[in-house]
Amino acid sequence: MSSQIPIQNRLPKTYPISKVKQETEMVKTITFDVSFGARPGQFVMLWVPGVDEVPMSVALDDGKKLQVTFFAVGDTTRKLAEFKKGDLVGIRGPFGTFYEWSAGDRLALVAGGYGAAPMYFVAKEAVKDGCALDVFVGARSKKHLLYLNEFGKLQKTKVHVSTDDGSAGLKGFNVTLLQQFLAEVSTPRLRTGSTADAVDRVFACGPERMLLAVSELSHYRKIPAQLSLERYMKCGFGLCGNCAVDPLGIRICTDGPVVKNDLLRKITEFGKYHRDSMGQKQKT
Ligand SMILES: Cc1cc2nc3c(=O)[nH]c(=O)nc-3n(C[C@H](O)[C@H](O)[C@H](O)COP(=O)(O)OP(=O)(O)OC[C@H]3O[C@@H](n4cnc5c(N)ncnc54)[C@H](O)[C@@H]3O)c2cc1C
């Protein structure tokens, strides 16, 4: 909760970019030689001087460096995409909840778009805990797929790919692949005791339509799921209330972004609408 966030984390401090990597035509990863002690699923507020401050998931925090992977979609992110090594960016955080697993779990990770970045952070850490992973990466087309090489290098990790246009993997959605996969594996061991092939948890990060499908499927299969929900965020630590969701009034910057499926299913606006910077409802 916000009261547990140290005051120094709430204040922006600038750091020089140490590396810029062009991932795809519109996506870049920037690295800072600093650790914020972030956990997989948490986010930071990035301040692009002269433009705005925006929330970004942490793509990696290994105790020495922090990485963020972003789409250049609007004023702030397009400006950030022009930044070079040495340019200063303000960072506050880390904020929000994170994905939780137990050592040795079998995890299904579902990643759409830039959701692949935080999912890679999960995968990297979960493998260290002896987890076995099936990763479902989806994108519009082959050239938009993110983090495939990185996932491919991890131990005990199988990567399943889908693209909307069929240029790589299944032509269709990654949730279809997840559905086929879950139908093949047996009932979760959390519920029934030991079954070697069981999936213990499903984690997802990506577009809300994808999250909705993962939420439904996990609920139907009775597998605990944790999903990362995005809402318009300003302060990042529960003060402004811009990211409060109906009807619970919980703030996604502090009670999320990673939300357990049982709680997510009580958020009636999930999959239907969200609020913009002025608090006006916008159809999802
Ligand atoms: C918890 C969280 C994690 C995110 N992680 C990533 C990430 O890892 N990589 C990435 O590319 N994007 C991420 N986003 C989305 C990112 O914050 C927006 O793409 C970015 O703010 C766009 O800003 P802009 O000024 O470039 O574009 P604008 O033209 O201002 O906005 C484009 C769209 O981005 C969204 N957006 C803008 N400002 C905010 C804001 N303050 N809070 C939430 N959404 C906003 C809105 O949907 C808006 O329609 C994340 C959002 C949240 C809430």
The ligand as an SDF file (V2000), in Angstrom:
LIG
                    3D

 53 58  0  0  0  0  0  0  0  0999 V2000
    1.0970   -0.2220  -14.9740 C   0  0  0  0  0  0  0  0  0  0  0  0
    1.3900    0.1660  -16.4100 C   0  0  0  0  0  0  0  0  0  0  0  0
    2.4920   -0.4010  -17.0260 C   0  0  0  0  0  0  0  0  0  0  0  0
    2.7930   -0.0500  -18.3500 C   0  0  0  0  0  0  0  0  0  0  0  0
    3.8930   -0.6130  -18.9360 N   0  0  0  0  0  0  0  0  0  0  0  0
    4.2350   -0.2900  -20.1930 C   0  0  0  0  0  0  0  0  0  0  0  0
    5.3900   -0.8500  -20.8060 C   0  0  0  0  0  0  0  0  0  0  0  0
    6.1190   -1.6470  -20.2050 O   0  0  0  0  0  0  0  0  0  0  0  0
    5.6690   -0.4750  -22.0810 N   0  0  0  0  0  0  0  0  0  0  0  0
    4.8650    0.4150  -22.7750 C   0  0  0  0  0  0  0  0  0  0  0  0
    5.1740    0.6950  -23.9460 O   0  0  0  0  0  0  0  0  0  0  0  0
    3.7750    0.9520  -22.2140 N   0  0  0  0  0  0  0  0  0  0  0  0
    3.4410    0.6370  -20.9420 C   0  0  0  0  0  0  0  0  0  0  0  0
    2.3090    1.1990  -20.3610 N   0  0  0  0  0  0  0  0  0  0  0  0
    1.5210    2.1360  -21.1370 C   0  0  0  0  0  0  0  0  0  0  0  0
    2.2180    3.4870  -21.1380 C   0  0  0  0  0  0  0  0  0  0  0  0
    2.1360    4.0650  -19.8590 O   0  0  0  0  0  0  0  0  0  0  0  0
    1.5840    4.3770  -22.2030 C   0  0  0  0  0  0  0  0  0  0  0  0
    1.8080    3.8180  -23.4590 O   0  0  0  0  0  0  0  0  0  0  0  0
    2.2060    5.7240  -22.2020 C   0  0  0  0  0  0  0  0  0  0  0  0
    1.7910    6.3680  -21.0410 O   0  0  0  0  0  0  0  0  0  0  0  0
    1.8300    6.5180  -23.4470 C   0  0  0  0  0  0  0  0  0  0  0  0
    2.1390    7.8790  -23.2110 O   0  0  0  0  0  0  0  0  0  0  0  0
    2.3480    8.8640  -24.4270 P   0  0  0  0  0  0  0  0  0  0  0  0
    2.3960   10.2570  -23.8720 O   0  0  0  0  0  0  0  0  0  0  0  0
    3.5030    8.4580  -25.2760 O   0  0  0  0  0  0  0  0  0  0  0  0
    1.0770    8.6570  -25.3090 O   0  0  0  0  0  0  0  0  0  0  0  0
   -0.3630    9.3260  -25.2090 P   0  0  0  0  0  0  0  0  0  0  0  0
   -0.7580    9.7240  -26.5810 O   0  0  0  0  0  0  0  0  0  0  0  0
   -0.4200   10.3030  -24.0990 O   0  0  0  0  0  0  0  0  0  0  0  0
   -1.2130    8.0710  -24.7770 O   0  0  0  0  0  0  0  0  0  0  0  0
   -1.4270    6.9330  -25.5780 C   0  0  0  0  0  0  0  0  0  0  0  0
   -2.1970    5.9390  -24.7160 C   0  0  0  0  0  0  0  0  0  0  0  0
   -1.3760    5.5120  -23.6390 O   0  0  0  0  0  0  0  0  0  0  0  0
   -2.1360    5.3900  -22.4440 C   0  0  0  0  0  0  0  0  0  0  0  0
   -1.6030    6.3040  -21.4210 N   0  0  0  0  0  0  0  0  0  0  0  0
   -1.1400    7.5610  -21.5940 C   0  0  0  0  0  0  0  0  0  0  0  0
   -0.7370    8.0840  -20.4190 N   0  0  0  0  0  0  0  0  0  0  0  0
   -0.9740    7.1540  -19.4780 C   0  0  0  0  0  0  0  0  0  0  0  0
   -0.8020    7.0890  -18.0680 C   0  0  0  0  0  0  0  0  0  0  0  0
   -0.3030    8.0950  -17.3640 N   0  0  0  0  0  0  0  0  0  0  0  0
   -1.1920    5.9450  -17.4270 N   0  0  0  0  0  0  0  0  0  0  0  0
   -1.6700    4.9100  -18.1230 C   0  0  0  0  0  0  0  0  0  0  0  0
   -1.8570    4.8920  -19.4430 N   0  0  0  0  0  0  0  0  0  0  0  0
   -1.5140    6.0030  -20.1220 C   0  0  0  0  0  0  0  0  0  0  0  0
   -3.5610    5.7260  -22.8000 C   0  0  0  0  0  0  0  0  0  0  0  0
   -4.2290    4.5140  -23.0860 O   0  0  0  0  0  0  0  0  0  0  0  0
   -3.4390    6.5500  -24.0270 C   0  0  0  0  0  0  0  0  0  0  0  0
   -4.5720    6.4440  -24.8420 O   0  0  0  0  0  0  0  0  0  0  0  0
    1.9730    0.8730  -19.0530 C   0  0  0  0  0  0  0  0  0  0  0  0
    0.8430    1.4260  -18.4180 C   0  0  0  0  0  0  0  0  0  0  0  0
    0.5530    1.0720  -17.1160 C   0  0  0  0  0  0  0  0  0  0  0  0
   -0.6470    1.6740  -16.4420 C   0  0  0  0  0  0  0  0  0  0  0  0
  1  2  1  0
  2  3  1  0
  2 52  2  0
  3  4  2  0
  4  5  1  0
  4 50  1  0
  5  6  2  0
  6  7  1  0
  6 13  1  0
  7  8  2  0
  7  9  1  0
  9 10  1  0
 10 11  2  0
 10 12  1  0
 12 13  2  0
 13 14  1  0
 14 15  1  0
 14 50  1  0
 15 16  1  0
 16 17  1  0
 16 18  1  0
 18 19  1  0
 18 20  1  0
 20 21  1  0
 20 22  1  0
 22 23  1  0
 23 24  1  0
 24 25  2  0
 24 26  1  0
 24 27  1  0
 27 28  1  0
 28 29  2  0
 28 30  1  0
 28 31  1  0
 31 32  1  0
 32 33  1  0
 33 34  1  0
 33 48  1  0
 34 35  1  0
 35 36  1  0
 35 46  1  0
 36 37  1  0
 36 45  1  0
 37 38  2  0
 38 39  1  0
 39 40  1  0
 39 45  2  0
 40 41  1  0
 40 42  2  0
 42 43  1  0
 43 44  2  0
 44 45  1  0
 46 47  1  0
 46 48  1  0
 48 49  1  0
 50 51  2  0
 51 52  1  0
 52 53  1  0
M  END
$$$$
